């Protein structure tokens, strides 16, 4: 694939060596949100490379949440803490040999507490 903006991005300090387009940014060509890259020739200063940037917009998203709580020193809180303690106590941790088995144990713990 040919570069979309063949502007020189590497500037050689060696006599006889040509400047080049060596720096790359790989973007999804079908996404207009990512087709706003910039080559900053004036930011180069003492470097032999022109910085490349891309702006990625992040949309604000509202996430509906609810806070569940138990009254302090209530019988419900004591029962919940006792039940969670029991779940943790009997959780099998002997086979936590890799990230996959750890994630499985964590998901199982979360499901039981929920």
JOKAHU-V261314 format. One record per residue. RES is the residue in one letter. PHI is phi as a letter, one per 20 degrees, with the letter a starting at -180 (NA if undefined). PSI is psi as a letter, one per 20 degrees, with the letter a starting at -180 (none if undefined). Layout:
((RES,PHI,PSI) (RES,PHI,PSI))
This chain:
((X,NA,p) (X,e,q) (X,f,q) (X,f,h) (X,b,n) (X,f,l) (X,e,q) (X,g,p) (X,c,i) (X,c,p) (X,d,o) (X,f,p) (X,e,i) (X,e,p) (X,f,p) (X,n,i) (X,e,p) (X,f,q) (X,f,q) (X,b,r) (X,d,n) (X,d,h) (X,e,q) (X,c,q) (X,c,p) (X,e,o) (X,c,q) (X,f,o) (X,f,h) (X,e,i) (X,d,o) (X,f,h) (X,f,h) (X,e,i) (X,e,l) (X,c,l) (X,f,q) (X,c,q) (X,d,o) (X,d,n) (X,f,h) (X,f,i) (X,e,i) (X,f,h) (X,l,d) (X,e,i) (X,f,q) (X,e,j) (X,c,p) (X,e,p) (X,f,q) (X,d,p) (X,c,q) (X,b,p) (X,e,p) (X,d,o) (X,f,q) (X,d,o) (X,e,q) (X,f,p) (X,c,p) (X,e,p) (X,d,o) (X,f,p) (X,c,q) (X,c,p) (X,d,p) (X,d,p) (X,b,q) (X,d,q) (X,f,q) (X,g,q) (X,l,k) (X,e,r) (X,f,h) (X,f,g) (X,f,g) (X,f,g) (X,f,g) (X,f,g) (X,f,g) (X,f,g) (X,f,g) (X,f,g) (X,f,g) (X,f,g) (X,f,g) (X,f,g) (X,f,h) (X,e,j) (X,f,p) (X,f,o) (X,d,j) (X,f,h) (X,d,k) (X,e,n) (X,d,i) (X,b,r) (X,f,h) (X,f,g) (X,f,h) (X,f,g) (X,f,h) (X,f,g) (X,f,g) (X,f,g) (X,f,h) (X,f,g) (X,g,g) (X,f,g) (X,f,g) (X,f,h) (X,f,h) (X,f,none))
